[in-house]
Amino acid sequence: MSNSQANSAPSAPSHNQLDTKAQAWSALFSEPMSDLVKRYTSSVFFDKRLWQADIAGSLAHADMLAAQGIISSEDHASIERGMAQISTEIESGGFEWKLDLEDVHLNIEARLTQLVGDAGKRLHTGRSRNDQVATDVRLWLRGEIDLIADLLKELQVSLVDVAEQNVEVILPGFTHLQVAQPVSFGHHMLAYVEMFARDAERMADVRRRVNVLPLGAAALAGTTYPLDRERVARTLGMQGVCQNSLDAVSDRDFAIEFTAAASLCMVHVSRLSEELIIWMSQNFGFIKIADRFTTGSSIMPQKKNPDVPELARGKTGRVVGHLMGLITLMKGQPLAYNKDNQEDKEPLFDTVDTLKDTLRIFAEMVGGQLNPATGKKEGGITVNAPAMEQAALKGYATATDLADYLVKKGLPFRDAHETVAHAVKAAVSHQVDLSELPLAVLQGFHPQIEKDVFDALSLRGSLNARNTLGGTAPAQVRAQLARHRARLA
């Protein structure tokens, strides 16, 4: 080598230079990262919410490294002491998050090294940011799923409360938004309980697949250190370890699956929202929503707008959009980890926040809240039972009951259907309900119609007649209420 070559060769960085270097990688690079690239690639100001998961994962990793003799017990103790101080600093708001350090992981590691020296540098032995971030997201999401499960239970209990208070209230059941058959309003509310119960089951199922440990996969190929990955999984309360290192660091289908489950849950909220909006309108007048969940108009003083259900309906599109975004994010990625995956966090975080906020406010809006002055629970929804019943009378909701009545008299159903259609046509022309047609007129449509037909044609009779499992008869609704109460206890 010539003298000029020797003089131009880069010198090895000093110990102090390594300590103060912003990036975590080596001196391979000949120029610093531009400020524009720093801002574009940094995730610290949104992924810092993972700090508790990051510290928990690091402590479990350090415990295992010490147990395996990879780091000393003194280093382990120093790491624990340093992490305790960092936790205190973050909780008190005294921790300085630095853009130069890119993400939550490097910010915490840099501060740890500042506090405990070389022990902090040894913490990253046997792992990479690739398996570290995958572990952090899984740990964080597991906790959020548990909170969502509690909120789903709370919403179901609120719906069960409303259903129990309205078992005997008659609501027109609709198909195609046309009056179809009378149903119990309690039965209608329990339909949503079934939907949210399935959402809770889906969340529990997703949680199983979330709760698996990637840590120890390192960058993509595993590591040469004698790690005990099962020990780390046990420490973190995870149900197993990812079995393939490439899949462990690049898999994000658990986040997609969660967002799909969240989207379905929001769709169920949106369907309930749509009904609340319709029922609250003056044309229906079936319910009132408490003022604390509505807003007024800046120009029309008479207005009360159902903003909470409308916003929930709109936010459903937001969550479904995040699902599409995450699926698109993953569709073209080769194995293993790619920087694209940084983009998984904001949609995932927003999905969690939106779903939690929506479930929380709906549980309160449906079930009401405790008034500290009276000590009584004040409902968020007031049911107008007379308006519901009057609406059920408008649409010939018991026409099917008349057809069933004729079938029981021996008429084939298709013939009974045709006969009742003529009866409805007559009722429409006279502007009366089927139950208001004189017996003689009804007998003109079929001679086997007798006086007991009026029991079948009444709304209450129609309701009580549907006394099969899953039906709308009050006896069946009460049986379902008891089942849900036991399940949700």
Salt bridges, closest charged atoms under 4 A:
ASP19 OD2 - HIS15 NE2 3.40
ASP19 OD1 - LYS121 NZ 2.52
ASP35 OD1 - LYS38 NZ 3.72
ASP54 OD1 - HIS105 ND1 2.79
ASP63 OD2 - ARG231 NE 2.86
ASP75 OD2 - ARG122 NH1 3.03
GLU80 OE2 - HIS76 NE2 3.48
GLU89 OE2 - ARG111 NH2 2.65
ASP100 OD1 - LYS38 NZ 2.93
GLU102 OE1 - ARG129 NH1 3.43
ASP103 OD2 - ARG129 NH1 2.74
GLU109 OE1 - HIS124 ND1 3.93
ASP118 OD1 - LYS121 NZ 3.81
ASP136 OD2 - HIS105 ND1 3.12
GLU144 OE1 - LYS356 NZ 2.63
ASP146 OD1 - ARG207 NE 2.67
ASP161 OD2 - LYS377 NZ 3.81
ASP161 OD1 - ARG485 NH2 2.75
GLU164 OE1 - ARG485 NH2 2.63
GLU168 OE1 - ARG460 NH1 3.00
GLU168 OE2 - ARG478 NH2 3.13
GLU194 OE2 - ARG483 NH2 2.46
GLU194 OE2 - HIS484 NE2 3.20
ASP199 OD1 - ARG202 NH2 3.05
ASP199 OD2 - HIS268 ND1 2.79
ASP205 OD1 - ARG208 NH2 2.87
ASP205 OD2 - ARG209 NH2 2.83
ASP251 OD2 - ARG138 NH2 2.72
GLU257 OE2 - ARG209 NH2 2.53
GLU274 OE1 - ARG313 NH1 2.47
GLU275 OE1 - HIS188 NE2 2.63
ASP291 OD1 - LYS304 NZ 2.75
ASP344 OD2 - ARG252 NE 2.78
ASP344 OD1 - LYS345 NZ 3.15
ASP350 OD2 - ARG318 NE 2.65
ASP350 OD2 - HIS322 NE2 2.72
ASP353 OD2 - ARG49 NH2 2.92
ASP357 OD1 - ARG360 NH1 3.59
ASP401 OD1 - ARG466 NH1 2.65
ASP404 OD2 - ARG466 NH2 3.96
GLU418 OE2 - HIS422 NE2 3.55
GLU450 OE2 - LYS409 NZ 3.68
